[in-house]
């Protein structure tokens, strides 16, 4: 107990007044309580691991005199909590919470009095799960990772691999989940498919996210670099794209891999050796960088940068010139 103590003399009666610090808050003590500070209720917070000895996930209390067990100190200790008919309950997600809202898996805070290791609760607060924001690639829908498989129900689940942590999160949908997709006029759960790039927001518990909203995002840009191996299915030398909606294969990377590249009428081109570069400058043997969205093994290019000529040792050690394509 800290604070200045001041003795006030009233005739032959001496009263001691002061300030008592409890849990960081100041509580006045003095004449009103005869100098004795009332005992504050004990409190504990943890995760409910059993209700009346039942550890089944999601099982809830069925009586206002039930007992539940909390795990505290990061699971290193447990505490038994007794409730009574006078115990009060709070839950920000429920209009009129009761004992029935205390379930295995809940994060709760209980206040009351400890006796012989058991807390008799005067109040129990159900703490809402933390909100999480997970962004990444849909890996499976309804347990299947088949290509292009999409969600078919507003209560279905899917798994996704996070972009930053590379961890797998299960996402549960509900009838109240909302959807957004800039590419769709009226997005819904059917727009969530294997390989979709999504962002899910909701309460995360034990690796499962109960989604309040899911946003389908444009695929992140991917860059592929290498040499053009074929154009329109032909690997004949000097074969070039003849249309702004053509396709070619690109070989490059470490390790070497083949990437199929699709160009569209909106694809842009850059080539420092050409005044006005276009699709016709993409030829077998060209070395280039293609940037765009990768989906189901096909890169839809938004831009293509054709590299400067590649110089390799020629006969007799002299520099050779090998750009590939027509000039």
N, C-alpha and C positions, 0 to 999 in steps of 0.2 A: 504494500500500500504506500503510495506516494502522495505528496501534496502537503501543503502547510496545515498544521493543526493549530487552531486558535482557541484558547480557553476564554469563555465569557463568564464573568462573575455576576450572578443575579442574587444578591443577598448572600445566603449561605449555600446556594445551589450552583454547582459548576457544571455547564454543558459543554461537551466537546463537539465541535463541528469540523467538517473537512470535506475532501473529495476523494472518492475511491475509484481507482482505474480498473475496469473489468473488460477484458478483451479489447482494449484500446479505446473504450468509450468512458466518459466521465459520468459517474452516478453520484448524486448528492446524498450525503448521509448526515443525520443530525437529530434534531429534536423530534422530527415527525416519526422516526423509527426508534427512538431511544438510543441512537448511536449505532444500531445494528443494521447492516446491509442485507436485504432479502437475498436468498440463494437464487441464482439465475439457473434456468433449465439447462441440462446437458444436451449436447447436440452431436449428431454423427451423420456422415454422408457416405454412401457406397452403392454397390449394385446388388439388387435382390437376387440371391442364389437359390433360395428355397422358400416355399410357402407351406407351413404345416408339414415340414420335412419332405415335401414334394419338389424335386428339382427340375421337373419338366419345363422346358422353355415355353414361356407365354402363359403358364398356369397362374391364375389370379386368386386373391383371397375371396372367400365366400361368406365370411362372418365378421362382425365387428368386434369379435374377441379372438381373432386368429393371431398367429405368431408367424413372423417371417425372419429370415436370416440375411444379413448384409455382409458382403465381403468388402473389407476396407484395406488401407495401406497397400494398394496395388495387388490385392489378392493374398497378402501374407497373413491376414487375420480375419476372423468373422465375429459378428456381434448379433445376438438375438434381440429382436424387437417385439414387444407385446403391444397390441392395440386394445382399446376398450371402447365401450359405447360412446364415451365422451371425446374420443380422439377426433380431431378435425383434419380435413384433407384439402390440399390445393393442387391444381394441375392446370397450367395455362392453356392446355389443349382441350380441356373438358369444361362444360358449363357448370355442372354440379357434381364434382368428383366425390367418390366414396371409397370405402375399403376395396371395392371391386376393381378399382383402377391400379391397385398395387399388385404387380405381376412379376414373375421371374424374368430377369433381364432388365427391369426398370432401374434407372438411376434415381435414388431417392435421398431426401434429407429428413431426418427424424429428430424432433426435440422432445425432451421428457426428463425423467429421473432415472439414474442408474442405480441398480441394486443387485449385488451378487452377479455382476457381469451381464445383466439383462436390462435393457432400456424400456421402460413403460412409457409409450409415446403419448404426449398431449397433442402433437400435431405431426403430420406427415406430408411432405411436399414431393410430388412426382416431378423430377427435373426433366425437361424436354431433351431429347438427344441432340447433340451438336449438329448444326447444318454443315453439309459438305458440298463442295463443288468439284465434280470429277469430269475431266475432259479427255477424250481419247477415241480409240477405234472399237467398234462393236465386233466382238470376237465370236459370239454365238447368240442365237435366238431360240428360246425354248429348249435349250440343251443341244441344238444342232448348229454346226459351223458351216453348213452347206452354202456355197456362194450365192449371194443375192437373196437369201432367205430373209423374209421380213416379218415383223410382229403382226399377229392376226387378231389379237384380243387386247382390250384396254386393261386387263389384269395379268398380262403375260410378264415374264421376266427375261432379261438378256444380260449377258456379261460383256464387260468392256475392259480394255487394257489402257491404263492411264498414260498420257503422253509424257509426263514428267517422272513418275515413280516406276513405271512399267509393272505395276501391280494389277491384279485382276479384281474387279469389283462387280458384284451382282447387283443389278438394278431392278427393283420391283416397281411395276406400274400399277396405277389404280384408276378408278373411274373419274377421279378428280385431278389427275395429272394433266398439265397443260403442255402444248407443243408449239414450237416455232420453227420455221424453215423459210429463209428468204427466197428460196427458189420455188416455193409452192404457195398457191393462193390460200388454201385451207388445209394446213398441215395436221396430221394425226399420227397415231401410233404406227400406222401402216408405212410411214416414211422412215421408220427405223429398221435398217436392214444390216445383215452381215457386211462388214467393211465400211459402213457409214461412219463418218466422223461426227461425234455428238458431244454435248455438254449436258450433264445431268445435275440437278440441284435437289437436295432433300436431306432427310435425317439419316445419318450413317450409324449403323449398329452392327457389330460383329461381322464386318466385311460386306454387309448388305445395305444398299442405299434405297430408302423408300422415296421415290422421286415425286416431287411436287411439280417439277417442270423439266422438260427435255428439249433442248435446242439442237436441231440437225444443222451442222455447220458445213461450209464448203470444204472440200478436202484440202489439207495444207499443201502448199506448192512443193513439188519434188523436182530436183535437177538431175538430169542424166547427161553424162559426158562420154564421148567416144567417137568412133568412126562409123559412117553409114555403111552397113553391110548389104542392104537390099532396099529397093524402092518398088512399092507395089507388087512385091513378091518376086522381083527380078534382081539378080545380083550381077547382071551384065555391066561391064565397065561403062562409065559415063551415062548410066541411066539416071534420069533426074525426075523430080516430081513434075507432073504435067497439069496438076489441078490444085486449087487451094483447099481441097478436102481429101488429100491423099494420105497414104500411110507408108512409113518406112521403118526398118529395124536399125537399132543402134547397138553397137558392141563396145563395152567399156567398163570402167569401174575396177575395183580391187576387192574381191576377186572379179575376174571378167564375167559379165552377165549380158544377156540379150534383152533389150527393152524395145517393145513395140511402141511407136510414136504415131499419134494421129494428129494431123493438122486440120484447122478449120478456117473459115473465111475471116475470123477475127485474130488468127495467129499473126504476130508481128515478127519481122526478120531484121537481123543486123549482120552486116558484113562490111568491114572497113575497106575491102578491096573492090566493092561495087557501090556505085552511086545510089541506085535504087534496088536494094536486094528484095527478093521475093521467093516464093516456094520453088521456082525453077532453079534456084541456086543450091538446092539440096539434092545432091547426087551421090551415087555409089562412090565411096572413097572420101567423101567430105568429112572433115573433122569438125564437130560442133557440140554446143551445149543446148539441151532442150529443157525448158522449164514449164511445168504445168501440174495438172492434177492426175494422180495415179489411182486407177480403179480397175480391179480385176485384171491386173497385168498390163493394162493399156495406159500410156501416158498421153493425155490430151494436152497438147502444147499450147501455151499462151504466148510463148516467145521462143525464138530460135536464134542463137548467136553462132554464126559460122566463123571458125577460127582462121587465123592467118595461115598462109602456106606452111607446110611442115617440111623442114629441110633434113634430109638424111644423107649419109656419106654415099657419094656416087662412085663410079668406076675409077680406080686409081686414087681413091681417097678424096676426090673433089666433091664439093657439095652438090647434091642432087636436089631436084625440085619435085615434090609430090603433093599436090593439093587434092587431087581427085576431082572428078566432075569436069564440066565444060568451062572453058574460058576463051 
